[in-house]
Amino acid sequence: MNFVTHLECSMTGELYEAGKIHGLSDAGRPLLVRYDLKALAESIDKKTLAKRTGGFWRYKEFLPVRHEENIIRLGEITTPLITLKTINKNLIVKDEGRLPTGSFKARGLALAVSMAKELGLQHLAMPTNGNAGAAMAAYCTHAGLKSTVFCPEDTPEVNVREIALQGADVYRVNGLINDCGKIVGEGKEAAGWFDLSTLKEPYRIEGKKTMGLELCEQLDWTVPDVIFYPTGGGTGLIGMWKAFDELEEMGWIDSKRPRMVAVQASGCAPIVKAFEDGVEHAELWQNAHTFAAGIRVPAAVGDFLILRAVRKSGGFAIAVDDDDIALARDEVSKQEGLLLCPEGAATYAAWKQALSDGRVLADEQCVLYNCATGLKYPMPESNSAIDRTRPIDYSRFSNS
Ligand SMILES: *Cc1c(COP(=O)(O)O)cnc(C)c1O
């Protein structure tokens, strides 16, 4: 059950041996896992796959874990596609909030932690804005590995507490996620942990790649016209792009690609700026702020990979204001009965913006990624009450 041939530097193409512990390449760039796709395609067909259950682990042939006993399971599922039929019948949300730990970080971390276990690592560490830390904590604890997490001090309370409850050592840091990342990097030798930061090890991308495999399978092995992805470190966007290439090479999909849209918040939009400036790398974003914590990432190691995929696909990068994100969450909740997280709501705000400026059309099939459950985030207050000791005017409840 393994078709990995080698790993490859995403910048220089330099080759690395499979089955060894790897961080970044010697050039300081993400490593990509390569497979014998011909052998993979011969080992499984779409029908066999369709019969399997078990969420993203259904795609085990497409993944790097070699031994079944190293696969860590916490009840993964195939996440649903939900059509926003009141708003636009071509608009679909892929609701990732239903995965273990309530976010799509489960995909990347399940893979990274399973691989860490397979390679004999015992202590993993990472910087997080919340959801990644929660997923790492859960999968590490389930696998019997130690985990240490550093998060910005204003990380949502619920994230810090879920991380702690699920068995990680968690520390608030007076800085942003890149400052937390620095602590993880600098502490490697003395603390003896392995750095599981976004794209600084090769396997989180492979986990997020399953979003692309799953989406294609759900759309009967086709791709949508456009994908709106809330972009922080960009793992998911890069992973999906990799999935489409691998599926095409296997002959499972044709050469059509969705236009990939990287959605960021106006208060932290390094990828949007780089896209608009026409450059290959993004500059560090100063004074990053947005209440969509998951996309508050001032600098991404894989910036050039995000930008390449976006440009090659004919897509674009777009920034939305926090006010519009809040409004978007409100609108989708009230019109569709679907509670999005702020980052997911950002993709809907971006779709609306792109629809009005003509960058997408109303009859194009668009997929929005709702990356986490809306229940983890602060919500607007609701304070209506009834005094049962007084007469109640029941006409106030009627529709008219
Ligand atoms: C991590 C995260 C993102 C960004 O995902 P990347 O693949 O790192 O760009 C978006 N939204 C939420 C809720 C997240 O937790």
The ligand as a Gaussian input file, in Angstrom:
#p B3LYP/6-31G(d) Opt

LIG

0 1
 C       -5.878000      27.105000       8.574000
 C       -7.122000      27.713000       8.225000
 C       -7.276000      28.377000       7.010000
 C       -6.177000      28.522000       6.007000
 O       -5.782000      27.294000       5.443000
 P       -4.419000      27.146000       4.661000
 O       -4.540000      25.880000       3.889000
 O       -3.319000      27.121000       5.662000
 O       -4.279000      28.342000       3.758000
 C       -8.515000      28.932000       6.733000
 N       -9.527000      28.838000       7.604000
 C       -9.431000      28.177000       8.767000
 C      -10.616000      28.102000       9.670000
 C       -8.231000      27.593000       9.128000
 O       -8.133000      26.940000      10.292000

